C-alpha cells in the first residue's frame, strides 16, 4: 500500500472476506481507489486474504486473531506467529470485555501480549486494535510491550474517554473513525478532541450499514464529510489530511 495520488480515500479497517463475494468486494475497493486494510479474524483466514490482495494496488490484508474468537481460537496463536513475517499489517487484534466475551479476558490478554511482543521483536508492524470496554488495559499493554519505535497501533472504533484518547496519542497511537462514531453526541465530542494528524477513516464493513446495506470502502467519503462537519473543516481539506496521515503512518514503517 504505497502512496498514490490517484487514491481518493482510506478505509483502514474492513472485513472484505465477510462479504458474500470476497473477490468482488476487493474489486469494488480497487475500482473506487480506496486504500483498504482488510482485516482477518483468525490466522487460518490469512492465506486466502493474502493471495487475493497481494497484487492489488489499494487493498492489503492484515493478519488477525480477533479477541471475540479467542475462546475458541487461542490455539491458532502459534500459526499467527509463524505467519507474521509475511505482512506488515496486523489485525484485528486486541481485547473485548463485553458481556459475551468477558470470561475469556485472561486468555485474550495472553494472546494480545504475545501479539505485541512478537510485533515488537519484528519491528515495523502496523496494528489495528479492538478495545471494547478495555481501553485502559489495551493502552497499558501497548505501553509495556510495544515501544513506539517498534510499531504503531491504530485504535479501531475507539470508544474511550477524552483523557484516554490523550494518553493513546501520547503513546503514538492513531484512531480510525467510522460513520457510526459520528452519529452520537458522545462520539462527536470525542472526534472533536482527537489529534487531527492521527485520524484515519474506516467502515468496519460489513458490521456497519449505509442505507440499509453493508458499508463498503467507498462509503468512507461520507465519513470524511461527517468528520469535517464535527471539526468545522472543509471536506476537501479533511480528506487531504486523512490521506496525509496515512502517508505519515506508512512512512514510519516502510
ZADO-1210 file (C-alpha; in nm, 4 decimals, padded with zeros to 6 digits):
<atoms>
<atom x="00.0000" y="00.0000" z="00.0000" code="UNK" pos="1"/>
<atom x="00.2253" y="00.2761" z="-00.1244" code="UNK" pos="2"/>
<atom x="00.1241" y="00.6381" z="-00.1620" code="UNK" pos="3"/>
<atom x="-00.0502" y="00.7118" z="-00.4884" code="UNK" pos="4"/>
<atom x="-00.2028" y="01.0463" z="-00.5789" code="UNK" pos="5"/>
<atom x="-00.4955" y="00.8726" z="-00.7508" code="UNK" pos="6"/>
<atom x="-00.6320" y="00.7235" z="-00.4286" code="UNK" pos="7"/>
<atom x="-00.9436" y="00.9041" z="-00.3151" code="UNK" pos="8"/>
<atom x="-00.9900" y="00.7747" z="00.0377" code="UNK" pos="9"/>
<atom x="-00.8842" y="00.5476" z="00.3236" code="UNK" pos="10"/>
<atom x="-01.0682" y="00.2547" z="00.4820" code="UNK" pos="11"/>
<atom x="-00.8239" y="00.1324" z="00.7425" code="UNK" pos="12"/>
<atom x="-01.0488" y="-00.1366" z="00.8900" code="UNK" pos="13"/>
<atom x="-01.2846" y="-00.3503" z="00.6834" code="UNK" pos="14"/>
<atom x="-01.3690" y="-00.7225" z="00.6719" code="UNK" pos="15"/>
<atom x="-01.3810" y="-00.7852" z="00.2974" code="UNK" pos="16"/>
<atom x="-01.3694" y="-01.1618" z="00.3444" code="UNK" pos="17"/>
<atom x="-01.7044" y="-01.1492" z="00.5242" code="UNK" pos="18"/>
<atom x="-01.8940" y="-01.0127" z="00.2222" code="UNK" pos="19"/>
<atom x="-02.0897" y="-01.2662" z="00.0134" code="UNK" pos="20"/>
<atom x="-01.8384" y="-01.2370" z="-00.2731" code="UNK" pos="21"/>
<atom x="-01.4899" y="-01.1739" z="-00.1351" code="UNK" pos="22"/>
<atom x="-01.3212" y="-01.1201" z="-00.4700" code="UNK" pos="23"/>
<atom x="-01.5910" y="-00.8821" z="-00.5894" code="UNK" pos="24"/>
<atom x="-01.5619" y="-00.6782" z="-00.2686" code="UNK" pos="25"/>
<atom x="-01.1885" y="-00.6391" z="-00.3277" code="UNK" pos="26"/>
<atom x="-01.2535" y="-00.5418" z="-00.6893" code="UNK" pos="27"/>
<atom x="-01.5003" y="-00.2730" z="-00.5825" code="UNK" pos="28"/>
<atom x="-01.2497" y="-00.1251" z="-00.3362" code="UNK" pos="29"/>
<atom x="-00.9879" y="-00.1205" z="-00.6118" code="UNK" pos="30"/>
<atom x="-01.2275" y="00.0405" z="-00.8585" code="UNK" pos="31"/>
<atom x="-01.3204" y="00.3054" z="-00.6020" code="UNK" pos="32"/>
<atom x="-00.9488" y="00.3749" z="-00.5432" code="UNK" pos="33"/>
<atom x="-00.9773" y="00.3451" z="-00.1654" code="UNK" pos="34"/>
<atom x="-00.6733" y="00.2429" z="00.0387" code="UNK" pos="35"/>
<atom x="-00.8310" y="-00.0510" z="00.2195" code="UNK" pos="36"/>
<atom x="-00.6921" y="-00.2611" z="00.5021" code="UNK" pos="37"/>
<atom x="-00.8943" y="-00.5809" z="00.5047" code="UNK" pos="38"/>
<atom x="-00.8578" y="-00.7405" z="00.8449" code="UNK" pos="39"/>
<atom x="-00.8832" y="-01.1092" z="00.9262" code="UNK" pos="40"/>
<atom x="-01.0313" y="-01.2659" z="01.2363" code="UNK" pos="41"/>
<atom x="-00.8276" y="-01.5878" z="01.2500" code="UNK" pos="42"/>
<atom x="-00.4835" y="-01.6880" z="01.1230" code="UNK" pos="43"/>
<atom x="-00.6418" y="-01.9635" z="00.9159" code="UNK" pos="44"/>
<atom x="-00.8113" y="-01.6926" z="00.7069" code="UNK" pos="45"/>
<atom x="-00.4782" y="-01.5321" z="00.6199" code="UNK" pos="46"/>
<atom x="-00.3694" y="-01.7375" z="00.3190" code="UNK" pos="47"/>
<atom x="-00.6787" y="-01.6677" z="00.1100" code="UNK" pos="48"/>
<atom x="-00.6871" y="-01.2984" z="00.2040" code="UNK" pos="49"/>
<atom x="-00.3200" y="-01.2545" z="00.1268" code="UNK" pos="50"/>
<atom x="-00.3448" y="-01.4340" z="-00.2044" code="UNK" pos="51"/>
<atom x="-00.6365" y="-01.2216" z="-00.3235" code="UNK" pos="52"/>
<atom x="-00.4764" y="-00.8902" z="-00.2241" code="UNK" pos="53"/>
<atom x="-00.1024" y="-00.9252" z="-00.2736" code="UNK" pos="54"/>
<atom x="-00.1111" y="-00.7939" z="-00.6311" code="UNK" pos="55"/>
<atom x="-00.3765" y="-00.5289" z="-00.5729" code="UNK" pos="56"/>
<atom x="-00.2963" y="-00.1614" z="-00.5899" code="UNK" pos="57"/>
<atom x="-00.5018" y="-00.0309" z="-00.2998" code="UNK" pos="58"/>
<atom x="-00.6035" y="-00.3290" z="-00.0835" code="UNK" pos="59"/>
<atom x="-00.3852" y="-00.5045" z="00.1714" code="UNK" pos="60"/>
<atom x="-00.4640" y="-00.7826" z="00.4173" code="UNK" pos="61"/>
<atom x="-00.3885" y="-00.7808" z="00.7890" code="UNK" pos="62"/>
<atom x="-00.3099" y="-01.0903" z="00.9965" code="UNK" pos="63"/>
<atom x="-00.5502" y="-01.1162" z="01.2882" code="UNK" pos="64"/>
<atom x="-00.6733" y="-01.3167" z="01.5845" code="UNK" pos="65"/>
<atom x="-00.9920" y="-01.1435" z="01.6939" code="UNK" pos="66"/>
<atom x="-01.0453" y="-01.1140" z="02.0706" code="UNK" pos="67"/>
<atom x="-01.4074" y="-01.2222" z="02.0330" code="UNK" pos="68"/>
<atom x="-01.2863" y="-01.5530" z="01.8886" code="UNK" pos="69"/>
<atom x="-01.0009" y="-01.6160" z="02.1300" code="UNK" pos="70"/>
<atom x="-01.2029" y="-01.8535" z="02.3479" code="UNK" pos="71"/>
<atom x="-01.2280" y="-02.0926" z="02.0521" code="UNK" pos="72"/>
<atom x="-00.9170" y="-01.9972" z="01.8543" code="UNK" pos="73"/>
<atom x="-00.6378" y="-01.9293" z="02.1043" code="UNK" pos="74"/>
<atom x="-00.4752" y="-02.2490" z="01.9785" code="UNK" pos="75"/>
<atom x="-00.4082" y="-02.0700" z="01.6489" code="UNK" pos="76"/>
<atom x="-00.1624" y="-01.8306" z="01.8144" code="UNK" pos="77"/>
<atom x="00.1431" y="-02.0373" z="01.7067" code="UNK" pos="78"/>
<atom x="00.0142" y="-02.0232" z="01.3477" code="UNK" pos="79"/>
<atom x="-00.0297" y="-01.6467" z="01.3782" code="UNK" pos="80"/>
<atom x="00.3305" y="-01.6211" z="01.4981" code="UNK" pos="81"/>
<atom x="00.4592" y="-01.8268" z="01.2040" code="UNK" pos="82"/>
<atom x="00.2743" y="-01.6102" z="00.9536" code="UNK" pos="83"/>
<atom x="00.3764" y="-01.2725" z="01.0977" code="UNK" pos="84"/>
<atom x="00.6828" y="-01.2376" z="00.8754" code="UNK" pos="85"/>
<atom x="00.4553" y="-01.2352" z="00.5676" code="UNK" pos="86"/>
<atom x="00.2923" y="-00.8989" z="00.6426" code="UNK" pos="87"/>
<atom x="00.3492" y="-00.5563" z="00.7930" code="UNK" pos="88"/>
<atom x="-00.0216" y="-00.5283" z="00.8864" code="UNK" pos="89"/>
<atom x="-00.1722" y="-00.6926" z="01.1958" code="UNK" pos="90"/>
<atom x="-00.5388" y="-00.7068" z="01.2851" code="UNK" pos="91"/>
<atom x="-00.7928" y="-00.7481" z="01.4045" code="UNK" pos="92"/>
<atom x="-00.6378" y="-00.7993" z="01.7468" code="UNK" pos="93"/>
<atom x="-00.6969" y="-00.6562" z="02.0926" code="UNK" pos="94"/>
<atom x="-00.9292" y="-00.7053" z="02.3895" code="UNK" pos="95"/>
<atom x="-01.3061" y="-00.7215" z="02.4445" code="UNK" pos="96"/>
<atom x="-01.4645" y="-00.7193" z="02.7915" code="UNK" pos="97"/>
<atom x="-01.8227" y="-00.7065" z="02.6705" code="UNK" pos="98"/>
<atom x="-02.0731" y="-00.9378" z="02.8416" code="UNK" pos="99"/>
<atom x="-02.0363" y="-01.2164" z="02.5835" code="UNK" pos="100"/>
<atom x="-01.6565" y="-01.2224" z="02.5926" code="UNK" pos="101"/>
<atom x="-01.5562" y="-01.1228" z="02.9458" code="UNK" pos="102"/>
<atom x="-01.4992" y="-01.4837" z="03.0524" code="UNK" pos="103"/>
<atom x="-01.2132" y="-01.5169" z="02.8051" code="UNK" pos="104"/>
<atom x="-01.0457" y="-01.1888" z="02.9024" code="UNK" pos="105"/>
<atom x="-00.7449" y="-01.3510" z="03.0703" code="UNK" pos="106"/>
<atom x="-00.6838" y="-01.5625" z="02.7622" code="UNK" pos="107"/>
<atom x="-00.7340" y="-01.2568" z="02.5428" code="UNK" pos="108"/>
<atom x="-00.4678" y="-01.0729" z="02.7417" code="UNK" pos="109"/>
<atom x="-00.2268" y="-01.3618" z="02.6979" code="UNK" pos="110"/>
<atom x="-00.2843" y="-01.3628" z="02.3225" code="UNK" pos="111"/>
<atom x="-00.2644" y="-00.9831" z="02.2911" code="UNK" pos="112"/>
<atom x="00.0566" y="-00.9705" z="02.4926" code="UNK" pos="113"/>
<atom x="00.2089" y="-01.2322" z="02.2624" code="UNK" pos="114"/>
<atom x="00.0943" y="-01.0351" z="01.9567" code="UNK" pos="115"/>
<atom x="00.2516" y="-00.7150" z="02.0896" code="UNK" pos="116"/>
<atom x="00.5737" y="-00.8862" z="02.1899" code="UNK" pos="117"/>
<atom x="00.6152" y="-01.0621" z="01.8544" code="UNK" pos="118"/>
<atom x="00.5424" y="-00.7354" z="01.6726" code="UNK" pos="119"/>
<atom x="00.7990" y="-00.5538" z="01.8862" code="UNK" pos="120"/>
<atom x="01.0571" y="-00.8193" z="01.8064" code="UNK" pos="121"/>
<atom x="00.9853" y="-00.7987" z="01.4351" code="UNK" pos="122"/>
<atom x="00.9637" y="-00.4198" z="01.4213" code="UNK" pos="123"/>
<atom x="00.7768" y="-00.2061" z="01.1717" code="UNK" pos="124"/>
<atom x="00.4308" y="-00.3574" z="01.2140" code="UNK" pos="125"/>
<atom x="00.1087" y="-00.1549" z="01.1968" code="UNK" pos="126"/>
<atom x="-00.1707" y="-00.2932" z="01.4148" code="UNK" pos="127"/>
<atom x="-00.5446" y="-00.2243" z="01.4012" code="UNK" pos="128"/>
<atom x="-00.6664" y="-00.2830" z="01.7548" code="UNK" pos="129"/>
<atom x="-01.0063" y="-00.3586" z="01.9091" code="UNK" pos="130"/>
<atom x="-01.0590" y="-00.2173" z="02.2612" code="UNK" pos="131"/>
<atom x="-01.4228" y="-00.2628" z="02.3647" code="UNK" pos="132"/>
<atom x="-01.4594" y="-00.1853" z="02.7368" code="UNK" pos="133"/>
<atom x="-01.0843" y="-00.2388" z="02.7736" code="UNK" pos="134"/>
<atom x="-00.9164" y="00.0856" z="02.6714" code="UNK" pos="135"/>
<atom x="-00.7073" y="00.1260" z="02.9909" code="UNK" pos="136"/>
<atom x="-00.5833" y="-00.2345" z="02.9685" code="UNK" pos="137"/>
<atom x="-00.5084" y="-00.2046" z="02.5963" code="UNK" pos="138"/>
<atom x="-00.3108" y="00.1160" z="02.6439" code="UNK" pos="139"/>
<atom x="-00.1222" y="-00.0282" z="02.9415" code="UNK" pos="140"/>
<atom x="-00.0223" y="-00.3323" z="02.7354" code="UNK" pos="141"/>
<atom x="00.0753" y="-00.1246" z="02.4338" code="UNK" pos="142"/>
<atom x="00.2915" y="00.0946" z="02.6528" code="UNK" pos="143"/>
<atom x="00.4549" y="-00.2068" z="02.8182" code="UNK" pos="144"/>
<atom x="00.5049" y="-00.4410" z="02.5240" code="UNK" pos="145"/>
<atom x="00.5231" y="-00.2347" z="02.2026" code="UNK" pos="146"/>
<atom x="00.7709" y="00.0544" z="02.2161" code="UNK" pos="147"/>
<atom x="00.6858" y="00.3435" z="01.9838" code="UNK" pos="148"/>
<atom x="00.9910" y="00.2787" z="01.7680" code="UNK" pos="149"/>
<atom x="00.8949" y="-00.0868" z="01.7153" code="UNK" pos="150"/>
<atom x="00.5439" y="-00.0499" z="01.5738" code="UNK" pos="151"/>
<atom x="00.2294" y="00.1624" z="01.5626" code="UNK" pos="152"/>
<atom x="-00.1218" y="00.0970" z="01.6902" code="UNK" pos="153"/>
<atom x="-00.4339" y="00.2252" z="01.5165" code="UNK" pos="154"/>
<atom x="-00.7240" y="00.2152" z="01.7606" code="UNK" pos="155"/>
<atom x="-01.0232" y="00.0937" z="01.5619" code="UNK" pos="156"/>
<atom x="-01.3689" y="00.2347" z="01.6515" code="UNK" pos="157"/>
<atom x="-01.2246" y="00.3943" z="01.9659" code="UNK" pos="158"/>
<atom x="-01.4846" y="00.4423" z="02.2411" code="UNK" pos="159"/>
<atom x="-01.2659" y="00.5540" z="02.5281" code="UNK" pos="160"/>
<atom x="-01.2738" y="00.8837" z="02.7145" code="UNK" pos="161"/>
<atom x="-01.1104" y="01.2071" z="02.6062" code="UNK" pos="162"/>
<atom x="-00.8450" y="01.1504" z="02.8713" code="UNK" pos="163"/>
<atom x="-00.7763" y="00.8026" z="02.7356" code="UNK" pos="164"/>
<atom x="-00.7565" y="00.9434" z="02.3845" code="UNK" pos="165"/>
<atom x="-00.4897" y="01.1873" z="02.5003" code="UNK" pos="166"/>
<atom x="-00.2957" y="00.9041" z="02.6604" code="UNK" pos="167"/>
<atom x="-00.3227" y="00.6995" z="02.3428" code="UNK" pos="168"/>
<atom x="-00.1941" y="00.9894" z="02.1354" code="UNK" pos="169"/>
<atom x="00.0996" y="01.0260" z="02.3722" code="UNK" pos="170"/>
<atom x="00.1799" y="00.6598" z="02.3078" code="UNK" pos="171"/>
<atom x="00.1865" y="00.7303" z="01.9337" code="UNK" pos="172"/>
<atom x="-00.1483" y="00.5730" z="01.8504" code="UNK" pos="173"/>
<atom x="-00.3705" y="00.6653" z="01.5572" code="UNK" pos="174"/>
<atom x="-00.7510" y="00.6455" z="01.5546" code="UNK" pos="175"/>
<atom x="-00.9673" y="00.5036" z="01.2751" code="UNK" pos="176"/>
<atom x="-01.3085" y="00.6726" z="01.2757" code="UNK" pos="177"/>
<atom x="-01.6256" y="00.5345" z="01.1173" code="UNK" pos="178"/>
<atom x="-01.9637" y="00.6852" z="01.0423" code="UNK" pos="179"/>
<atom x="-02.1298" y="00.5221" z="01.3449" code="UNK" pos="180"/>
<atom x="-01.9000" y="00.7211" z="01.5720" code="UNK" pos="181"/>
<atom x="-02.0303" y="01.0475" z="01.4238" code="UNK" pos="182"/>
<atom x="-02.3956" y="00.9647" z="01.4996" code="UNK" pos="183"/>
<atom x="-02.3880" y="01.0076" z="01.8772" code="UNK" pos="184"/>
<atom x="-02.3200" y="01.3170" z="02.0830" code="UNK" pos="185"/>
<atom x="-02.0507" y="01.1314" z="02.2761" code="UNK" pos="186"/>
<atom x="-01.8814" y="01.0118" z="01.9602" code="UNK" pos="187"/>
<atom x="-01.8876" y="01.3561" z="01.8026" code="UNK" pos="188"/>
<atom x="-01.7445" y="01.5124" z="02.1175" code="UNK" pos="189"/>
<atom x="-01.4634" y="01.2567" z="02.1169" code="UNK" pos="190"/>
<atom x="-01.3841" y="01.3164" z="01.7483" code="UNK" pos="191"/>
<atom x="-01.3524" y="01.6871" z="01.8264" code="UNK" pos="192"/>
<atom x="-01.0757" y="01.6030" z="02.0735" code="UNK" pos="193"/>
<atom x="-00.8731" y="01.3580" z="01.8636" code="UNK" pos="194"/>
<atom x="-00.5462" y="01.4966" z="01.7222" code="UNK" pos="195"/>
<atom x="-00.6274" y="01.5836" z="01.3621" code="UNK" pos="196"/>
<atom x="-00.2932" y="01.4434" z="01.2465" code="UNK" pos="197"/>
<atom x="-00.3779" y="01.0985" z="01.3904" code="UNK" pos="198"/>
<atom x="-00.7209" y="01.0459" z="01.2352" code="UNK" pos="199"/>
<atom x="-00.7833" y="00.7810" z="00.9699" code="UNK" pos="200"/>
<atom x="-01.1187" y="00.6655" z="00.8340" code="UNK" pos="201"/>
<atom x="-01.2707" y="00.3177" z="00.8373" code="UNK" pos="202"/>
<atom x="-01.6006" y="00.1438" z="00.7673" code="UNK" pos="203"/>
<atom x="-01.5761" y="-00.1777" z="00.9721" code="UNK" pos="204"/>
<atom x="-01.7973" y="-00.3186" z="00.6993" code="UNK" pos="205"/>
<atom x="-01.9991" y="-00.5323" z="00.6849" code="UNK" pos="206"/>
<atom x="-02.0704" y="-00.4609" z="01.0540" code="UNK" pos="207"/>
<atom x="-02.1928" y="-00.1074" z="00.9779" code="UNK" pos="208"/>
<atom x="-02.4622" y="-00.0096" z="00.7307" code="UNK" pos="209"/>
<atom x="-02.5425" y="00.2672" z="00.4859" code="UNK" pos="210"/>
<atom x="-02.8980" y="00.2990" z="00.3551" code="UNK" pos="211"/>
<atom x="-02.9819" y="-00.0499" z="00.4777" code="UNK" pos="212"/>
<atom x="-02.6871" y="-00.2254" z="00.3127" code="UNK" pos="213"/>
<atom x="-02.3443" y="-00.3218" z="00.4490" code="UNK" pos="214"/>
<atom x="-02.0898" y="-00.0399" z="00.4327" code="UNK" pos="215"/>
<atom x="-01.8131" y="-00.0697" z="00.1749" code="UNK" pos="216"/>
<atom x="-01.4794" y="00.1097" z="00.1426" code="UNK" pos="217"/>
<atom x="-01.6235" y="00.3693" z="-00.0969" code="UNK" pos="218"/>
<atom x="-01.8550" y="00.4821" z="00.1846" code="UNK" pos="219"/>
<atom x="-01.5682" y="00.6456" z="00.3719" code="UNK" pos="220"/>
<atom x="-01.6426" y="00.9588" z="00.1699" code="UNK" pos="221"/>
<atom x="-01.9457" y="01.0120" z="00.3914" code="UNK" pos="222"/>
<atom x="-01.7324" y="00.9578" z="00.6998" code="UNK" pos="223"/>
<atom x="-01.4875" y="01.2242" z="00.5840" code="UNK" pos="224"/>
<atom x="-01.7786" y="01.4637" z="00.5381" code="UNK" pos="225"/>
<atom x="-01.9080" y="01.3839" z="00.8876" code="UNK" pos="226"/>
<atom x="-01.5662" y="01.4392" z="01.0440" code="UNK" pos="227"/>
<atom x="-01.5360" y="01.7680" z="00.8563" code="UNK" pos="228"/>
<atom x="-01.8723" y="01.8740" z="00.9958" code="UNK" pos="229"/>
<atom x="-01.7765" y="01.7795" z="01.3516" code="UNK" pos="230"/>
<atom x="-01.4427" y="01.9599" z="01.3284" code="UNK" pos="231"/>
<atom x="-01.5844" y="02.2573" z="01.1333" code="UNK" pos="232"/>
<atom x="-01.3360" y="02.1997" z="00.8497" code="UNK" pos="233"/>
<atom x="-01.3729" y="02.1909" z="00.4711" code="UNK" pos="234"/>
<atom x="-01.4432" y="01.8436" z="00.3366" code="UNK" pos="235"/>
<atom x="-01.1599" y="01.8575" z="00.0817" code="UNK" pos="236"/>
<atom x="-00.9104" y="01.9628" z="00.3478" code="UNK" pos="237"/>
<atom x="-01.0265" y="01.6842" z="00.5789" code="UNK" pos="238"/>
<atom x="-00.9902" y="01.4251" z="00.3030" code="UNK" pos="239"/>
<atom x="-00.6401" y="01.5536" z="00.2283" code="UNK" pos="240"/>
<atom x="-00.5492" y="01.5346" z="00.5976" code="UNK" pos="241"/>
<atom x="-00.6617" y="01.1720" z="00.6250" code="UNK" pos="242"/>
<atom x="-00.4521" y="01.0788" z="00.3221" code="UNK" pos="243"/>
<atom x="-00.1563" y="01.2713" z="00.4623" code="UNK" pos="244"/>
<atom x="-00.1940" y="01.0891" z="00.7935" code="UNK" pos="245"/>
<atom x="-00.1830" y="00.7558" z="00.6115" code="UNK" pos="246"/>
<atom x="00.1318" y="00.8587" z="00.4257" code="UNK" pos="247"/>
<atom x="00.2940" y="00.9566" z="00.7530" code="UNK" pos="248"/>
<atom x="00.1935" y="00.6286" z="00.9180" code="UNK" pos="249"/>
<atom x="00.3254" y="00.4187" z="00.6296" code="UNK" pos="250"/>
<atom x="00.6394" y="00.6263" z="00.6123" code="UNK" pos="251"/>
<atom x="00.7176" y="00.5408" z="00.9744" code="UNK" pos="252"/>
<atom x="00.7309" y="00.1726" z="00.8834" code="UNK" pos="253"/>
<atom x="00.8476" y="00.1363" z="00.5235" code="UNK" pos="254"/>
</atoms>
